[in-house]
């Protein structure tokens, strides 16, 4: 005869009482009496009599202290398949202890999370919109803005001028050799001036600033993010966008046009000096040709381009910084990725702005020939 469910429950209670009591119960204080009454099964096996168990416990009246609350137990009945009785299904405790129905059904995108590059890319326009709104409302931290302006402008001037000087001399070598063979010495200054004002000065300056300032922005904000300093600003009542992002964007948009003008001047001056000292073309010829070829729109377009490039560098670098994850390794990855994305954005914006500003046939070099 297999034990019934009542017997299993009784033995479980007995084991629990013995385990969780502070002192063990002597075996002579518990009287376990099992009265078994077993009836036989009819030969035709159509009718059967159930077996009955009676459990009696006699516990010594005393007070016991529990060391810990008795945890809920999971009881199950294991049927004996060989006794001829119908099997009993095993009951398991539901994992939902509150027995509350699931109010949120599982949908197609319930377990889907967007990839990191997608939500990082969406951070850029959101952050740019916040900066524009806060600038219009006047929520700008001016002291921090002046510090960032000094950092982007004067501290970056040396490397920008040095880069523009060597780029200008390299272009001068290529143009002077070819134009001299064609007898177009008076057109060299105009070609160099147009090339520097429209393309070279804004792009070269923005590349240098992206490598120097954009990487610094991403590294600083990334370090602050992984070390929870941005959360500290929120606790202190300061908005990180007002205190960290907006000053950097404003400083970049203001400093880049002035850096572009200085780099244009340095590139044209280095070109004129190289043409005079190496190829024998007078500086006056170069400068006169440049003056006749340049228009006011060429300088204005260069400043507009540099402002757009500065906004791209600062917004992308700050967005990659505030979305940094993974400690020091994440800071390095964010810095590298911010510089790469900034350079790609600069080249794409340069193509779009050049196509927008300069369409149709140009006549700037007519007076230089």
C-alpha positions in Angstrom: 0.0 0.0 0.0 1.4 3.4 -1.0 1.3 6.2 1.6 -1.5 8.7 1.0 -1.3 12.5 0.9 -2.3 12.8 4.5 0.7 10.7 5.6 3.1 12.7 3.6 1.8 16.0 5.1 2.0 14.6 8.6 5.6 13.5 8.2 6.5 16.9 6.8 5.0 18.7 9.8 6.9 16.4 12.1 10.2 17.1 10.3 9.6 20.8 10.3 8.8 20.9 14.0 12.1 19.0 14.7 14.3 21.1 12.5 13.1 24.6 13.3 12.7 24.3 17.1 15.4 25.7 19.3 15.8 22.5 21.3 15.0 19.0 19.9 12.0 17.1 21.1 12.7 13.9 22.9 11.5 10.9 21.1 9.5 9.7 24.2 7.4 12.8 24.2 5.9 12.1 20.8 3.6 9.1 20.5 3.1 8.1 16.9 0.3 5.6 16.5 -0.6 4.4 13.1 -3.8 2.4 12.8 -4.1 0.8 9.5 -7.2 -0.7 8.3 -6.8 -2.3 5.0 -9.6 -3.7 2.9 -9.1 -6.1 0.2 -9.9 -5.4 -3.4 -12.6 -7.3 -5.1 -11.5 -10.0 -7.5 -13.2 -8.4 -10.5 -11.3 -5.1 -9.7 -14.5 -3.1 -10.4 -14.9 -1.9 -6.8 -12.1 -1.0 -4.5 -12.0 0.2 -0.9 -9.8 3.1 0.1 -7.2 2.6 2.8 -7.4 4.9 5.8 -4.7 6.2 8.0 -5.0 7.8 11.4 -2.2 9.9 12.8 -2.1 10.8 16.5 0.6 13.0 18.0 1.1 13.6 21.7 3.5 16.5 22.3 4.8 17.5 25.7 3.3 20.8 26.7 6.2 23.3 26.7 7.1 26.6 25.1 9.5 26.6 22.1 11.2 29.6 20.4 11.6 29.6 16.7 15.0 30.8 15.5 13.5 32.0 12.2 10.2 32.1 10.5 9.2 28.9 8.8 9.6 29.4 5.1 6.8 28.3 2.8 7.3 24.8 1.6 6.4 23.1 -1.6 4.6 19.9 -1.1 4.0 17.4 -3.8 2.5 13.9 -4.0 4.5 11.3 -5.8 2.2 8.5 -7.0 3.0 4.9 -7.0 2.1 3.6 -10.4 2.2 -0.1 -9.5 -0.5 -0.1 -6.8 -3.4 -0.1 -9.2 -4.8 3.3 -8.1 -5.2 6.3 -10.4 -2.2 8.6 -10.4 -2.3 12.0 -8.8 -1.0 15.0 -10.7 2.0 16.8 -9.2 1.1 20.2 -8.0 3.8 22.9 -8.0 3.7 26.3 -6.4 3.2 29.1 -8.9 6.1 31.5 -9.2 3.7 34.5 -8.9 3.2 34.6 -5.1 0.6 37.3 -5.4 -1.5 35.2 -7.8 -2.2 38.3 -9.8 -2.8 37.9 -13.6 -0.3 39.4 -16.0 -1.7 42.7 -16.9 0.8 43.4 -19.7 0.7 40.8 -22.4 3.9 40.1 -24.3 4.0 41.9 -27.6 6.2 41.8 -30.7 8.6 44.6 -29.5 8.3 44.1 -25.7 11.7 42.5 -25.4 13.4 44.6 -28.2 15.8 47.4 -27.4 17.2 49.7 -30.0 20.9 49.3 -30.9 23.4 51.6 -29.4 24.3 53.5 -32.5 20.6 54.2 -33.2 19.8 55.9 -29.8 23.1 57.6 -29.9 22.3 59.1 -33.3 18.9 60.2 -32.0 20.7 61.9 -29.1 22.3 64.4 -31.4 19.2 66.2 -32.7 17.6 66.0 -29.3 20.6 67.6 -27.7 20.9 70.2 -30.4 17.2 71.2 -29.9 17.7 71.6 -26.2 20.7 73.8 -26.8 18.8 76.0 -29.2 15.8 76.4 -26.8 18.0 77.2 -23.8 20.0 79.7 -25.8 16.9 81.5 -26.9 15.5 81.5 -23.3 18.9 82.9 -22.1 19.7 79.9 -19.9 23.4 80.1 -20.5 26.2 79.7 -18.0 28.4 82.6 -19.2 31.4 82.0 -17.0 31.8 78.5 -18.3 31.1 79.8 -21.9 34.0 82.3 -21.7 36.3 79.5 -20.4 35.4 77.2 -23.2 35.7 80.1 -25.7 39.3 80.7 -24.6 40.0 77.0 -24.8 38.6 76.6 -28.4 39.9 79.9 -29.7 43.3 81.1 -28.5 44.6 77.8 -27.3 43.9 76.2 -30.7 45.2 79.0 -32.8 48.8 77.8 -33.0 48.2 74.3 -34.3 45.6 75.7 -36.8 47.9 78.3 -38.2 50.8 75.8 -38.5 48.6 73.3 -40.3 47.2 76.0 -42.7 50.7 77.2 -43.5 51.9 73.8 -44.6 48.7 73.0 -46.5 49.0 76.3 -48.4 52.6 75.7 -49.3 51.8 72.2 -50.6 49.0 73.5 -52.8 51.2 76.3 -54.0 53.8 73.8 -55.3 51.2 72.0 -57.3 49.5 75.1 -58.8 52.7 77.1 -59.6 54.3 74.3 -61.5 51.3 73.8 -63.8 50.2 77.4 -64.2 53.8 78.5 -65.0 54.0 76.0 -67.9 50.7 77.4 -69.2 51.8 81.0 -68.9 49.1 81.9 -66.3 51.3 83.3 -63.6 48.8 86.1 -62.9 46.0 83.6 -62.1 47.9 81.7 -59.4 46.9 84.1 -56.6 43.2 84.1 -57.5 43.1 80.3 -57.7 44.8 79.9 -54.3 42.5 82.6 -52.7 39.3 80.9 -54.0 40.5 77.5 -52.9 41.5 78.6 -49.4 38.4 80.8 -48.8 35.8 78.3 -50.1 37.1 74.9 -49.1 40.5 74.6 -47.5 40.4 77.0 -44.7 37.0 75.9 -43.2 37.6 72.2 -43.7 41.2 72.1 -42.4 40.4 74.3 -39.4 37.4 72.1 -38.5 39.5 68.9 -38.8 42.1 70.3 -36.5 39.5 71.5 -34.0 37.7 68.2 -34.1 40.9 66.3 -33.3 41.9 68.6 -30.5 38.7 70.0 -29.0 36.1 67.5 -30.0 38.0 64.6 -28.5 38.5 66.6 -25.3 34.8 67.4 -25.0 33.9 63.7 -25.5 36.5 62.5 -23.0 35.5 65.1 -20.3 31.8 64.5 -20.5 32.3 60.7 -20.8 34.4 60.6 -17.7 31.8 62.7 -15.8 29.1 60.4 -17.0 30.7 57.1 -15.9 31.8 58.7 -12.6 28.2 59.9 -11.9 29.2 63.6 -11.8 26.3 64.5 -14.1 23.9 62.9 -11.6 25.5 65.0 -8.9 24.8 68.2 -10.9 21.1 67.1 -11.1 21.0 66.5 -7.4 22.5 70.0 -6.8 19.8 71.5 -8.9 21.9 72.3 -12.0 20.9 71.2 -15.5 23.9 69.4 -17.2 22.8 70.7 -20.6 22.9 74.3 -19.3 26.2 73.9 -17.4 28.1 71.5 -19.7 26.7 71.3 -23.2 25.4 74.8 -24.1 28.7 76.6 -23.3 30.7 74.3 -25.4 28.4 74.6 -28.4 28.3 78.4 -28.2 32.1 78.6 -27.8 32.6 76.4 -30.9 30.2 78.3 -33.1 31.8 81.6 -32.1 35.5 80.6 -32.3 35.5 78.6 -35.5 34.8 81.6 -37.9 37.6 83.6 -36.4 40.0 80.7 -36.6 39.0 80.2 -40.2 39.8 83.8 -41.2 43.2 83.6 -39.5 43.9 80.3 -41.2 43.0 81.7 -44.5 45.3 84.6 -44.0 48.2 82.4 -42.9 47.7 80.0 -45.9 47.6 82.7 -48.4 50.7 84.4 -46.9 52.7 81.2 -46.8 51.8 80.5 -50.5 52.9 84.0 -51.6 56.2 83.7 -49.7 56.9 80.3 -51.2 56.0 81.4 -54.8 58.3 84.4 -54.4 61.3 82.7 -52.9 61.2 79.4 -54.9 59.5 80.1 -58.2 60.3 83.8 -58.6 56.7 85.0 -58.8 56.3 88.3 -57.0 54.3 88.6 -53.9 52.5 91.6 -55.3 51.3 89.6 -58.3 49.9 86.9 -56.0 48.1 89.4 -53.7 46.8 91.5 -56.6 45.4 88.4 -58.3 43.8 87.2 -55.0 42.2 90.6 -54.4 40.6 90.7 -57.9 39.3 87.1 -57.6 37.8 87.3 -54.2 34.2 88.4 -53.5 32.5 89.2 -50.2 30.4 86.1 -50.6 33.5 83.9 -50.6 34.4 85.0 -47.1 30.8 84.9 -45.8 30.4 81.4 -47.1 33.6 80.3 -45.3 32.3 81.7 -42.0 28.9 80.1 -42.4 30.6 76.8 -43.1 32.9 77.1 -40.1 29.9 77.8 -37.8 28.1 74.8 -39.1 31.2 72.7 -38.6 31.7 74.0 -35.1 28.1 73.1 -34.2 28.6 69.6 -35.6 31.8 69.0 -33.7 30.5 70.2 -30.3 27.1 68.6 -30.5 28.4 65.2 -31.6 31.2 65.2 -29.1 28.9 66.2 -26.2 26.2 63.7 -27.3 28.8 60.9 -27.4 30.2 62.0 -24.1 26.9 62.0 -22.1 25.9 58.6 -23.5 29.2 56.9 -22.5 28.9 53.5 -20.8 31.5 51.0 -19.6 34.0 52.8 -17.5 37.5 53.8 -18.9 37.1 51.5 -21.9 33.8 53.2 -22.8 35.4 56.7 -22.5 38.1 55.7 -25.0 35.6 54.3 -27.4 33.4 57.3 -27.1 36.3 59.7 -27.8 37.4 57.8 -30.9 33.9 57.4 -32.2 33.1 61.1 -31.6 36.1 62.3 -33.6 35.3 59.9 -36.5 31.6 60.8 -36.6 32.5 64.5 -36.4 34.8 64.2 -39.4 32.2 62.4 -41.4 29.6 65.0 -40.5 32.0 67.8 -41.6 32.6 66.3 -45.0 28.9 65.7 -45.6 28.0 69.2 -44.5 30.7 70.6 -46.7 29.3 68.9 -49.8 25.8 70.1 -49.0 26.8 73.7 -48.3 29.1 73.9 -51.3 26.3 72.6 -53.6 23.9 75.1 -52.0 26.2 78.1 -52.1 28.0 77.7 -55.5 25.8 76.7 -58.4 26.0 77.6 -62.0 29.0 78.9 -63.9 31.5 81.1 -62.0 33.3 84.2 -63.3 35.6 84.9 -60.5 38.8 84.2 -62.5 37.9 86.3 -65.5 39.6 89.4 -64.2 42.6 87.4 -63.2 43.5 85.9 -66.6 
